[in-house]
Amino acid sequence: MNDKRNPGAIDYFHRRIKDFDDIYREDRRGIGAFLNRTIRASVRIRFELAFKTLGDLKGRTVLDIGCGSGRYMFEAIRRGASGAVGLDAAAGALDMARKLGAEAGVSELLEFHQTDFLDYKSDKKYDVVFAVGYFDYIFDAIPHLRKMIEHSDGVIYASFPKFWSLLSAIRKVRLALNGCPVKYYTKGGIEKIVREAGCRDFEIKSIFRDNILIIRK
């Protein structure tokens, strides 16, 4: 997941993508299911908010940056998107995404690239650009967001983990022990990043441990 400027994050998601993907599964039981409903609830909340916000996706094209196991891509296809491109620097994440896409029978509508987003070469613009659970691991968000805006012809939906939170402190320690640096943001900090990336028209929604940035073009 994420980019070569944070190799610890790439290695972490290469090794641990199954643990992360399990959050999306409805069939989990025991302590894992409890943690997913509580401490990790933001993952589900931001997923549900994304598709409530986007509405009808019939015929739309999707770019998912830091796509992980591809859950946003699959849901977009299920809701009528004509195709989805997923970018991720972690080979293990893309291996799982391809496997799950095949199991869902939607492989022909998916395209994957193992790459850092800043190295991604394409002139395409997309109706929907996702960057969920991405900026957590980006050290300099401005060039990434600027490039997202360049590739967007519709809506950008991105998450930024909140700076002030007990869960943020616990998560930071846990990821540090796994060699994976993580970054947190204040709402004011997000606003500054968005403006420096060249955007003036946007909204930020607060959900649990994340702030959600929505840009409509």
C-alpha positions as CSV (number, residue, x, y, z in Angstrom):
1,M,0.0,0.0,0.0
2,N,1.0,3.6,-0.4
3,D,4.3,4.8,-1.8
4,K,8.0,4.1,-2.0
5,R,8.7,7.1,0.3
6,N,7.4,5.0,3.2
7,P,8.9,1.5,2.6
8,G,7.8,0.4,6.1
9,A,4.1,0.8,5.0
10,I,4.7,-1.1,1.8
11,D,6.3,-4.0,3.7
12,Y,3.6,-3.9,6.4
13,F,0.7,-4.2,3.9
14,H,2.6,-6.8,1.8
15,R,2.7,-9.0,4.9
16,R,-0.5,-8.1,6.7
17,I,-3.1,-7.3,4.1
18,K,-5.3,-10.3,5.1
19,D,-5.6,-8.9,8.7
20,F,-6.8,-5.6,7.2
21,D,-9.2,-7.1,4.7
22,D,-10.8,-9.2,7.4
23,I,-12.4,-5.9,8.7
24,Y,-14.7,-6.0,5.7
25,R,-15.9,-9.5,6.3
26,E,-19.3,-10.1,7.9
27,D,-18.6,-13.7,8.9
28,R,-15.9,-13.0,11.5
29,R,-16.6,-14.0,15.1
30,G,-14.9,-13.7,18.5
31,I,-12.4,-11.0,19.5
32,G,-11.6,-10.1,15.9
33,A,-15.2,-9.2,15.2
34,F,-15.5,-7.2,18.4
35,L,-12.4,-5.2,17.5
36,N,-13.8,-4.6,14.0
37,R,-17.0,-3.2,15.4
38,T,-15.3,-0.9,17.9
39,I,-11.7,0.1,17.5
40,R,-11.7,-0.4,13.8
41,A,-15.2,0.8,13.1
42,S,-13.9,3.8,11.1
43,V,-13.0,1.4,8.3
44,R,-16.6,0.3,7.8
45,I,-18.1,3.8,8.4
46,R,-16.0,5.5,5.8
47,F,-16.8,2.7,3.3
48,E,-20.5,3.1,3.8
49,L,-20.3,6.9,3.7
50,A,-18.3,6.7,0.4
51,F,-21.1,4.9,-1.5
52,K,-23.8,6.9,0.2
53,T,-22.1,10.1,-1.0
54,L,-21.4,8.9,-4.5
55,G,-24.9,7.6,-5.3
56,D,-25.4,6.1,-8.7
57,L,-22.1,4.8,-10.3
58,K,-23.6,3.4,-13.5
59,G,-21.0,3.8,-16.3
60,R,-18.5,5.7,-14.1
61,T,-14.8,5.1,-14.1
62,V,-12.9,4.6,-10.9
63,L,-9.3,5.1,-9.8
64,D,-8.4,3.6,-6.4
65,I,-5.0,4.9,-5.0
66,G,-3.6,2.6,-2.4
67,C,-6.3,0.1,-3.3
68,G,-5.2,-2.6,-0.8
69,S,-7.4,-5.7,-1.3
70,G,-9.7,-3.8,-3.7
71,R,-12.9,-3.6,-1.6
72,Y,-13.8,-0.1,-2.9
73,M,-13.2,-1.2,-6.5
74,F,-15.5,-4.3,-6.1
75,E,-18.3,-2.3,-4.6
76,A,-18.0,0.4,-7.3
77,I,-18.4,-2.3,-10.0
78,R,-21.3,-3.9,-8.1
79,R,-23.0,-0.5,-8.2
80,G,-22.6,-0.1,-11.9
81,A,-19.1,1.4,-12.5
82,S,-17.8,0.5,-16.0
83,G,-14.3,-0.2,-14.8
84,A,-11.8,0.4,-11.9
85,V,-8.0,0.9,-11.8
86,G,-6.2,0.0,-8.6
87,L,-2.8,1.2,-7.7
88,D,-0.7,-0.1,-4.8
89,A,3.0,-0.5,-4.0
90,A,2.5,-3.6,-1.9
91,A,2.6,-6.8,-4.0
92,G,0.8,-8.8,-1.3
93,A,-2.1,-6.4,-1.4
94,L,-2.5,-6.7,-5.2
95,D,-2.2,-10.5,-5.1
96,M,-5.2,-10.5,-2.7
97,A,-7.1,-7.9,-4.8
98,R,-6.7,-10.0,-7.9
99,K,-7.8,-13.1,-6.1
100,L,-10.9,-11.5,-4.6
101,G,-11.7,-9.9,-7.9
102,A,-11.6,-13.3,-9.6
103,E,-13.8,-14.8,-6.9
104,A,-16.3,-12.0,-7.4
105,G,-16.3,-12.6,-11.2
106,V,-15.4,-9.0,-12.0
107,S,-11.7,-9.4,-13.1
108,E,-12.4,-8.3,-16.7
109,L,-13.5,-4.9,-15.3
110,L,-10.4,-4.4,-13.1
111,E,-6.9,-3.2,-13.8
112,F,-4.1,-3.2,-11.3
113,H,-0.6,-1.6,-11.2
114,Q,2.1,-2.1,-8.6
115,T,3.4,1.4,-8.4
116,D,3.9,4.5,-6.4
117,F,1.1,6.9,-7.4
118,L,3.6,9.7,-8.2
119,D,5.2,7.4,-10.7
120,Y,1.9,6.4,-12.3
121,K,1.9,7.4,-16.0
122,S,-1.5,8.0,-17.4
123,D,-3.4,10.8,-19.2
124,K,-6.8,9.5,-18.1
125,K,-9.3,11.3,-15.9
126,Y,-11.6,9.3,-13.7
127,D,-15.1,10.0,-12.5
128,V,-14.3,8.8,-9.0
129,V,-10.9,8.9,-7.3
130,F,-10.5,7.0,-4.0
131,A,-7.6,7.5,-1.6
132,V,-8.9,5.8,1.5
133,G,-6.4,4.8,4.2
134,Y,-3.7,6.3,2.0
135,F,-2.6,9.6,3.4
136,D,-2.0,7.8,6.7
137,Y,1.3,6.7,5.2
138,I,2.3,9.7,3.0
139,F,4.9,12.0,4.4
140,D,4.2,14.9,2.0
141,A,0.5,14.9,1.0
142,I,0.5,18.0,-1.3
143,P,2.0,16.5,-4.5
144,H,-0.2,13.4,-4.1
145,L,-3.4,15.4,-3.7
146,R,-2.4,17.8,-6.5
147,K,-2.0,14.8,-8.9
148,M,-5.3,13.3,-7.7
149,I,-7.0,16.5,-8.7
150,E,-5.3,16.4,-12.1
151,H,-6.7,12.8,-12.6
152,S,-10.2,13.6,-11.4
153,D,-13.2,14.5,-13.6
154,G,-15.8,14.0,-10.9
155,V,-15.3,13.2,-7.2
156,I,-12.3,12.7,-5.0
157,Y,-13.0,10.8,-1.8
158,A,-10.1,10.6,0.6
159,S,-9.6,9.9,4.3
160,F,-7.2,11.5,6.8
161,P,-6.7,10.0,10.3
162,K,-7.5,12.5,13.1
163,F,-4.6,13.8,15.1
164,W,-6.2,13.9,18.6
165,S,-7.5,10.5,19.6
166,L,-6.5,7.9,22.2
167,L,-7.0,5.3,19.4
168,S,-4.5,7.3,17.3
169,A,-1.8,7.0,19.9
170,I,-2.4,3.3,20.4
171,R,-2.3,2.7,16.6
172,K,0.8,4.8,16.2
173,V,2.7,2.6,18.8
174,R,1.3,-0.6,17.3
175,L,2.4,0.3,13.7
176,A,5.7,1.6,14.9
177,L,6.4,-1.8,16.5
178,N,5.8,-3.2,13.0
179,G,8.2,-0.8,11.4
180,C,5.3,1.2,9.7
181,P,5.3,5.0,10.3
182,V,1.9,6.6,10.3
183,K,0.9,10.3,10.0
184,Y,-2.1,12.1,11.6
185,Y,-3.8,15.3,10.6
186,T,-5.8,18.1,12.2
187,K,-8.8,19.5,10.2
188,G,-6.9,22.8,9.8
189,G,-3.9,20.9,8.5
190,I,-6.1,19.1,5.9
191,E,-7.6,22.5,4.8
192,K,-4.1,23.9,4.3
193,I,-3.0,20.9,2.3
194,V,-6.0,21.1,0.0
195,R,-5.6,24.8,-0.6
196,E,-1.9,24.4,-1.4
197,A,-2.8,21.6,-3.8
198,G,-4.8,24.2,-5.7
199,C,-8.4,23.5,-4.6
200,R,-10.7,26.0,-3.0
201,D,-14.1,24.1,-3.2
202,F,-14.2,21.1,-0.9
203,E,-15.9,19.7,2.2
204,I,-14.5,17.8,5.2
205,K,-16.7,15.3,7.2
206,S,-15.8,14.0,10.6
207,I,-16.4,10.3,11.2
208,F,-15.1,8.4,14.2
209,R,-11.2,8.5,14.0
210,D,-11.1,9.9,10.4
211,N,-11.8,13.1,8.6
212,I,-13.2,12.5,5.1
213,L,-12.2,15.0,2.3
214,I,-14.7,15.3,-0.6
215,I,-13.8,17.3,-3.7
216,R,-16.3,17.7,-6.5
217,K,-15.2,19.0,-9.9
